[in-house]
């Protein structure tokens, strides 16, 4: 670069639009997107450590995609090449790859290739990039306003980490404007600009989360407003309104905004939210969407999501669509709104999906012959008996008679399941009764069936499979708890999640899957557990592995600060845990410490087994064979286990949990109690644990509790032997239902 080139670049930079001049140059100057570059976040750690892999930034215009790439260029030690997909082609890609090879060969430097508007590359251009991204010649950073899962080569997407940038909120835009007014070098710090609060409110509101829009409007307002006699540039609300008159709505009829907005509209209708439905409808109409497209989607919705819950929904939408064709815009908007409100407030049912179940049955099963009594009797009824035995419904009371209409192999199959909504609720009982009568008519000729149980005796292989299914019941229950916790937590992909009791990693690994662009921390009780989790995490990429902390919940803030490696101590959007509080004596202190690390409005979801409500052993057996005094002693002794006031495992229930969370400073506290039943096979070792001796320092066994004196006396060794024999006789090698009660604590900071 010679002096003329340098002078030219300085002149271009000086004359660049305000939005270009005010681009942040460091992470500390960057405003917004804390969900991906806040303290402790995956992307921030990767930039600071200069350990970037291929990335794609996806989000609306003016949210900082290109700016983030420029910041990476300013901080990385790698060679940085920038291309714009609108202006570049395969030739430019080849030149960039050649430069990257030179940098690696001569200097041993990595090369970062930034491609703005990467979705503008056609398939051939994207394919030209693929082998060089795959072999590590370049680290790709792409920026796009379109969904990369649809618009970018799948092979490139699979080799890149996707970060979604969100529209900036009003506080972010205000900070950007204030920084611009204060910056003497790139902004208006050298001018006397009086921007009124009302004008700032208007600029921020109409910019709609777009930093570039608000800066362009500010630039127009300042540059076109002459100073007063005192040299003061007064940007009033009137000036602001002239500078940015119409809200910019992100909407492309062939892009993400089109599909995302219609999706939001349909989901609002399905959720029976008329306000949200009207909003999304207005957004589409405002952006110029074809009303006939909207009517087509509402016609589909009337059949799919309303159905027979309101049989008038389809005629209303058809009538509104026809009226729109007669009237046109702008008056036709009344008919759009009418159809929208009718569907949003109508009862919902998707029972029509039974049709697709019937299609699936036809695809899976051999084609069944039409039953003789349903065949056409007009052509060959006399020769083949077609139509014989058909009962004509109109000849019977209520114009209905019980007979089978399905083929023989499908008799008793149910496809239509009426809901309890609207019109379907009125026919639900009738449909059920008639099905029962049809079933009876089908079984009536078979009353002489052989009900022998001989065929129920299972051989060894069948018994083994049955046993395997039984033993897996506990694992199924744990999976249900995991799914319930994350359904309540509603974890988003960019959020920072903390598992407060990692254990085997049941919740930790699910959090890693659900927050791939955020991060996961996990608390373990000891080094052995932490080591086991770390070994499992070796299969993950280094930056996606959970941060594993060893210690106790009551020391959580100090532990997190210690593991933050000199960076600012992170706070978390979500905390989850399973049996975090069950054995703690000071549950309130644990929740207080956890709450200190929750972001404002952060979510805490815990699944806590309530031992007080657990399965009683005496309910598993028939006690009628035991003497009454032994039974009374068993009941008293077993209940004493769950009424020990100083035992932190059993001295609380769901009401106590709610009170403790409230006292800990959490808000919006709810506790949902759900009983759970798991199938459990009783083996000899389990009975020995119940009736054996406890290890030193452990809780007394069931037999030791029975030996303790109560108001009903105590059991002798012969009495205990009698009780043990009864357990062995009735439970050994048997599968029993084991009742557990789980309290799901949901709260916010």
JOJONOR-V343009 format. One record per pair of residues at least 24 apart in sequence whose ideal C-beta (glycine too) atoms are under 10 Angstrom apart, sorted by the first residue. I is the first residue (numbers start at 1). J is the second residue. Records with the same first field share a line. If there is no record, write none. Layout:
BEGIN
I->J, J
END
This chain:
BEGIN
13->186
14->186
16->186
17->212, 215, 216, 219
18->180, 186, 187, 188, 212, 215, 216, 217, 218, 219, 220, 222, 223
19->62, 67, 176, 180, 210, 211, 212, 213, 214, 215, 216, 218, 219
20->66, 67, 186, 212, 215
21->180, 183, 185, 186, 187, 215, 219
22->67, 176, 177, 179, 180, 183, 186, 187, 188, 211, 212, 215, 218, 219
23->64, 66, 67, 70, 71, 186, 211, 212, 215
24->64, 67, 68, 70, 71, 74, 176, 179, 211
25->67, 70, 71, 73, 74, 75, 186
26->71, 74, 75
27->68, 71, 72, 74, 75
28->71
29->67, 71, 179
30->64, 67, 68, 71
31->64, 67, 168, 171, 172, 173, 174, 175, 176, 179, 211
32->63, 64, 165, 166, 167, 168, 169, 171, 172, 173, 175, 176, 209, 211
33->57, 59, 63, 64, 65, 67, 68, 163, 164, 165, 166, 168, 172, 494
34->166, 172, 494, 496, 599
35->163, 164, 165, 166, 492, 493, 494, 495, 496, 517, 518, 573
36->64, 68, 163, 164, 165, 166, 493, 494, 517, 518, 519
37->64, 68, 71, 163, 165, 494
38->494, 496, 518, 519, 568, 570, 571, 573, 599
39->496, 564, 567, 568, 569, 570, 571
40->496, 518, 519, 521, 547, 560, 563, 564, 565, 567, 568, 569, 570, 571, 572
41->163, 494, 495, 496, 517, 518, 519, 567, 570
42->161, 163, 494, 496, 515, 516, 517, 518, 519, 520, 541, 543, 544
43->68, 72, 161, 163, 494, 517, 518, 519, 543
44->519, 567, 568, 570
45->519, 542, 543, 565, 567
46->72, 161, 542, 543
47->71, 72, 75, 76
48->75, 565, 567
49->542, 543, 565
50->75, 76, 77, 78, 110
51->76, 542, 543
52->76, 78, 110, 112, 139, 140, 141, 161, 543
53->133, 136, 139, 140, 141, 159, 160, 161, 541, 542, 543
54->112, 113, 129, 133, 134, 136, 138, 139, 140, 141, 142, 156, 157, 159, 160, 161
55->112, 114, 139, 140, 141, 142, 143, 160, 161, 162, 163, 517
56->115, 118, 119, 140, 141, 142, 143, 144, 148, 149, 152, 156, 157, 159, 160, 161, 162, 163, 164
57->114, 116, 118, 141, 142, 143, 144, 145, 148, 162, 163, 164, 165
58->118, 119, 142, 143, 144, 145, 146, 147, 148, 149, 151, 152, 162, 163, 164, 165, 256
59->143, 144, 145, 163, 164, 165, 166, 167, 209, 250
60->145, 165, 166, 167, 168, 208, 209, 210, 248, 250, 256, 257
61->145, 167, 209, 210, 211, 212, 213, 248, 250
62->145, 165, 167, 168, 173, 176, 207, 208, 209, 210, 211, 212, 213, 214, 215, 216, 248, 250
63->145, 164, 165, 166, 167, 168, 172, 209, 210, 211, 212
64->143, 165, 166, 168, 172, 211, 212
65->114, 116, 117, 141, 142, 143, 144, 145, 163, 165
66->114, 116, 117, 141, 143, 212
67->143, 165, 211, 212
68->114, 141, 143, 163, 165
69->112, 114, 115, 116, 141, 142, 143
70->114
72->112, 114, 139, 141
73->112, 114, 141
76->109, 110, 112, 139
77->109, 110
78->103, 109, 110, 111, 112, 113, 138, 139
79->103, 104, 107, 109, 110, 111, 112, 113, 138
80->110, 111, 112, 113, 114, 139, 141
81->111, 112, 113, 114, 115, 138
82->112, 113, 114, 115, 116, 141
83->113, 114, 115, 116, 117, 118, 121
84->114, 115, 116, 117, 118, 120, 143
85->115, 116, 117, 118, 119, 120, 121, 122, 125, 126, 142, 143, 144
86->116, 117, 120, 121
87->116, 117, 120
88->115, 116, 117, 120, 121, 125
89->121, 122, 124, 125, 128
90->121, 122, 124, 125, 127, 128, 129
91->128
92->125
93->121, 125, 126, 128, 129, 132, 138
94->128, 132
96->129, 132, 137, 138
97->128, 129, 131, 132, 137, 138
98->137
99->138
100->132, 136, 137, 138, 139
101->132, 137, 138
103->137, 138
104->136, 137, 138
110->136, 137, 138, 139
111->136, 137, 138, 139
112->138, 139, 140, 141
113->137, 138, 139, 140, 141, 142
114->138, 139, 140, 141, 142, 143
115->140, 141, 142, 143, 144
116->141, 142, 143, 144
117->142, 143, 144, 145, 146
118->142, 143, 144, 146, 148, 151, 152, 153, 156, 160
119->143, 144, 145, 146, 147, 148, 150, 151, 152, 153, 255, 256
120->144, 146, 151
121->151, 152, 153, 156
122->153
123->153
125->153
126->151, 152, 153, 154, 155, 156
127->153, 155, 156
129->153, 155, 156
130->155, 156, 159
131->155
133->159, 160
134->158, 159
144->256
145->250, 252, 255, 256, 257
146->252, 254, 255, 256, 257
147->255, 256, 257, 259, 260
148->256
149->256
150->255, 256, 259
151->255, 256
161->516, 517, 541, 543, 544
162->493, 516, 517
163->493, 494, 516, 517
164->492, 493, 494, 517
165->494
166->209, 494
167->207, 208, 209, 210, 211, 250
168->204, 207, 208, 209, 210, 211, 214
169->204, 209
170->200, 201, 204, 205, 207, 209
171->204
172->204, 209, 211, 214
173->200, 203, 204, 205, 207, 208, 209, 210, 211, 213, 214, 215
174->200, 201, 203, 204, 214
175->211
176->204, 207, 211, 212, 214, 215, 218
177->203, 204, 207, 211, 214, 215, 217, 218
180->214, 215, 218, 219, 222
181->218, 222, 235
187->215, 218, 219, 222
188->218, 219, 222, 223, 233
191->222, 223, 227, 231, 232, 233
192->227, 228, 230, 231, 232, 233, 234
193->218, 221, 222, 225, 227, 232, 233, 234, 235
194->225, 227, 228, 230, 232, 233, 234, 235, 236
195->221, 222, 233, 234, 235, 236, 239, 240
196->234, 235, 236, 237, 238, 239, 240
197->237
198->236, 237, 238, 240, 241
199->234, 235, 236, 237, 238, 239, 240, 241, 243
200->235, 237, 240
201->237, 240
202->236, 237, 238, 239, 240, 241, 243, 244
203->235, 237, 239, 240, 241, 243, 244
204->240, 244
205->240, 244, 247
206->240, 241, 243, 244, 245, 246, 247, 248
207->244, 247, 248
208->244, 247, 248, 249, 250
209->248, 250
210->247, 248, 250
212->248
213->244, 247, 248
214->243, 244
216->243, 244
217->241, 242, 243, 244, 245
218->243, 244
219->243
220->244
246->286
247->286
249->283, 284, 286, 287, 288
250->283, 287
251->283, 284, 286, 287, 288, 289
252->287
253->284, 287, 288, 289, 290, 293
257->283, 284, 287
258->284, 287, 289, 293
261->287, 289
262->289, 293, 294, 297
263->297
265->289, 294, 297, 298, 301, 340, 344
266->297, 298, 300, 301, 304, 305, 343
267->305
268->340, 343, 344
269->297, 298, 301, 302, 305, 306, 339, 340, 341, 342, 343, 344, 345, 346, 348
270->301, 304, 305, 306, 343, 344, 348, 350
271->344, 348
272->305, 343, 344, 345, 346, 347, 348
273->344, 345
274->337, 340, 341, 342, 343, 344, 345
275->344
276->344
277->337, 340, 341, 343, 344, 345
278->336, 337, 340, 341, 344
280->340
281->333, 336, 337, 339, 340, 341, 344
282->333, 336, 337, 340
284->336
285->329, 330, 332, 333, 336, 337
291->321, 324, 325, 328, 329, 332, 333, 335, 336
292->321, 324, 325
294->321, 324, 336, 339, 340
295->320, 321, 322, 324, 325, 332, 335, 336, 339
296->321
298->336, 339, 340, 342, 343
299->339, 343
301->339, 340, 343, 344, 346, 348
302->339, 342, 343, 346
303->350, 352
304->348, 349, 350, 352, 353
305->343, 346, 348, 349, 350, 352
306->342, 343, 346, 347, 348, 349, 350, 352, 421, 422
307->346, 347, 348, 349, 350, 351, 352, 353, 354, 418, 419, 421, 422, 423, 424
308->347, 349, 351, 352, 416, 418, 419, 421, 422, 423, 424, 426, 427
309->346, 347, 348, 349, 350, 351, 418, 419, 420, 421, 422, 423, 424, 425
310->342, 343, 345, 346, 347, 348, 349, 421, 422, 423, 424
311->422, 423, 424
312->342, 346, 422, 423
313->339, 342, 343, 346, 347, 348, 422
314->343
316->341, 342, 343, 346
317->342, 343
346->421, 422
347->419, 420, 421, 422, 423, 424, 425
348->419, 421, 422, 424
349->417, 418, 419, 420, 421, 422, 423, 424, 425
350->417, 419
351->415, 416, 417, 418, 419, 421, 424, 428
352->416
353->415, 416, 417
354->414, 415, 416, 417, 418
355->415, 416
356->415
357->413, 414, 415, 416, 417
358->406, 410, 413, 415, 416
359->415
360->415
361->409, 410, 413, 415
362->410
365->407, 409, 410, 413
366->407, 409
367->407, 409
368->406, 407, 408, 409, 410, 411
369->407, 408, 409
370->405, 407
371->403, 404, 405, 406, 407, 408, 411
373->403, 404, 405
374->403, 404, 405, 406, 407
391->441
398->430, 434
400->430, 434, 437
401->434, 437, 438, 441
402->434, 435, 436, 437, 438, 439, 440, 441, 442, 444
403->437, 438, 441, 442
404->438, 439, 441, 442
405->438
406->438, 442
408->442
411->438, 439, 441, 442, 443
412->438, 439, 442, 443
466->735
467->681, 733, 735
469->679, 735
470->678, 679, 680, 681, 735
471->679, 680, 681, 683, 735
472->678, 679
473->677, 678, 679, 680, 681, 735, 737, 738
474->678, 679, 680, 738, 740
475->506, 678
476->678, 679
477->676, 677, 678, 679, 680, 738, 740, 742
478->504, 506, 578, 607, 678
479->506, 510
480->674, 676, 678, 742
481->506, 507, 578, 579, 607, 609, 674, 676, 740, 742, 744
482->506, 507, 509, 510, 511, 576, 578, 607
483->510
484->605, 607, 672, 674, 676, 742, 744
485->510, 511, 576, 577, 578, 605, 606, 607, 742, 744, 746
486->510, 511, 513, 514, 574, 576, 605
487->605, 744
488->576, 603, 604, 605, 606, 607, 670, 672, 744, 745, 746
489->514, 573, 574, 575, 576, 603, 604, 605, 746
490->514, 573, 574, 603, 605
491->515, 518, 520, 573, 574, 576, 603, 605
492->517, 518, 573, 574
493->517, 518
494->518, 519, 573
495->519, 520, 572, 573, 574, 599, 602, 603
496->520, 521, 547, 570, 571, 572, 573, 574, 575, 597, 599, 602
497->521, 522, 546, 572, 573, 574, 575, 576, 603
498->522, 523, 546, 547, 549, 556, 560, 570, 571, 572, 573, 574, 575, 576, 577, 594, 597, 598, 602, 604
499->523, 524, 533, 546, 548, 549, 574, 575, 576, 577, 578, 580
500->549, 553, 556, 575, 576, 577, 578, 579, 580, 581, 590, 591, 594, 604, 606
501->525, 529, 553, 576, 577, 578, 579, 580, 581, 582, 606, 607
502->529, 530, 532, 533, 546, 548, 549, 550, 577, 578
503->529, 532, 533, 577, 578, 579
504->529, 532, 533, 536, 578
505->529, 532, 533, 536, 537, 546, 548
506->578, 607
507->576, 577, 578, 605, 607
508->533, 536, 537, 546, 548, 576
509->533, 536, 537, 540, 546
510->576
511->546, 574, 576
512->537, 540, 544, 545, 546
513->544
514->574
515->544, 546, 573, 574
516->541, 544
517->544
518->544, 572, 573, 574
519->543, 544, 545, 546, 547, 570, 572
520->544, 545, 546, 547, 548, 572, 574, 576
521->546, 547, 548, 549, 556, 559, 560, 563, 570, 572, 575, 597
522->546, 547, 548, 549, 550, 577
523->547, 548, 549, 550, 551, 552, 553, 555, 556, 559, 560, 575, 577, 580, 594
524->548, 549, 550, 551
525->550, 551, 552, 553
526->550, 551
552->584, 590, 593
553->577, 580, 581, 584, 586, 587, 589, 590, 591, 592, 593, 594
554->584, 586, 587, 589, 590, 591, 592, 593, 594
555->590, 593
556->590, 592, 593, 594, 595, 596, 597
557->592, 593, 594, 595, 596, 597
558->593
559->593, 597
560->593, 596, 597
561->597
569->596, 597
570->597, 599
571->596, 597, 598, 599, 600, 602, 749
572->597, 598, 599, 602, 603, 604, 749
573->598, 599, 601, 602, 603
574->598, 599, 602, 603, 604, 605
575->602, 603, 604, 605, 606, 747, 749
576->603, 604, 605, 606, 607
577->604, 605, 606, 607, 608, 745
578->605, 606, 607, 608, 609, 742
579->606, 607, 608, 609, 611, 742
580->604, 606, 607, 608, 745
581->606, 608, 648, 652, 657, 660, 661, 743, 745
582->606, 608, 609, 610, 611, 648, 649, 650, 652, 743
583->611, 647, 648, 649
584->648, 649
585->646, 647, 648, 649, 651
586->648, 660
587->648, 652, 656, 657, 660, 661, 663, 664
588->659, 660, 661, 662, 663, 664, 665
589->660, 664
590->660, 664
591->657, 660, 661, 662, 663, 664, 665, 666, 669, 745, 747
592->660, 661, 663, 664, 665, 666
593->664
594->664, 666, 749
595->661, 664, 665, 666, 667, 747, 748, 749
596->665, 749
597->749
598->666, 747, 748, 749
599->748, 749
600->748, 749
601->667, 668, 748, 749
602->666, 747, 748, 749
603->668, 746, 747, 748, 749
604->661, 664, 666, 669, 745, 746, 747, 748, 749
605->744, 745, 746, 747
606->657, 661, 671, 743, 744, 745, 746, 747
607->672, 674, 742, 743, 744, 745
608->652, 654, 657, 671, 741, 742, 743, 744, 745
609->649, 676, 740, 741, 742, 743
610->642, 649, 650, 652, 653, 654, 656, 657, 671, 673, 675, 740, 741, 742, 743
611->641, 642, 647, 648, 649, 650, 651, 652, 653, 740, 741
612->641, 642, 643, 647, 649, 650, 651, 652, 653, 654, 656, 741
613->642, 650, 653, 654, 673, 675, 739, 740, 741, 742, 743
614->641, 642, 649, 650, 738, 739, 740, 741
615->677, 678, 680, 736, 737, 738, 739, 740, 741
616->641, 642, 739
617->641, 690, 702, 723, 727, 731
618->702, 723, 727
619->736, 737, 739
620->680, 682, 727, 730, 731, 734, 736, 737, 738, 739
621->723, 726, 727, 729, 730, 731, 736
622->726, 729, 730
623->723, 726, 730
625->722, 725, 726, 729, 730
626->719, 722, 723, 726
627->719, 722
628->712
629->712, 713, 715, 719
630->706, 712, 713, 715, 716, 719, 720, 722, 723, 726
631->712, 723
632->710, 711, 712, 713
633->706, 707, 708, 709, 710, 711, 712, 713, 714, 715, 719, 723
634->702, 705, 706, 710, 712, 715, 719, 723
635->710, 712
636->705, 706, 708, 710, 711, 712, 713
637->700, 702, 703, 704, 705, 706, 707, 708, 709, 710, 712, 714, 715
638->702, 705, 706
639->705, 710
640->705, 708, 710
641->699, 700, 702, 705
644->699
647->699
649->699
650->699
652->743
653->741, 743
654->741, 742, 743, 744, 745
655->743
656->743
657->743, 744, 745
658->743, 745, 747
660->745
661->745, 746, 747
662->747
664->747
665->747, 749
666->745, 746, 747, 748, 749
667->747, 748, 749
668->746, 747, 748, 749
669->745, 746, 747, 748
670->744, 745, 746, 747
671->743, 744, 745, 746, 747
672->742, 743, 744, 745, 746
673->741, 742, 743, 744
674->740, 741, 742, 743, 744
675->739, 740, 741, 742
676->738, 739, 740, 741, 742
677->737, 738, 739, 740
678->736, 737, 738, 739, 740
679->735, 736, 737, 738
680->731, 734, 735, 736, 737, 738
681->731, 732, 733, 734, 735, 736
682->727, 728, 730, 731, 732, 733, 734, 735, 736, 738
683->731, 732, 733, 734
684->728, 732, 733
686->727, 731, 732
687->724, 727, 728, 731, 732
688->724
690->723, 724, 727, 731
691->720, 721, 723, 724, 727, 728
692->724
702->727
END
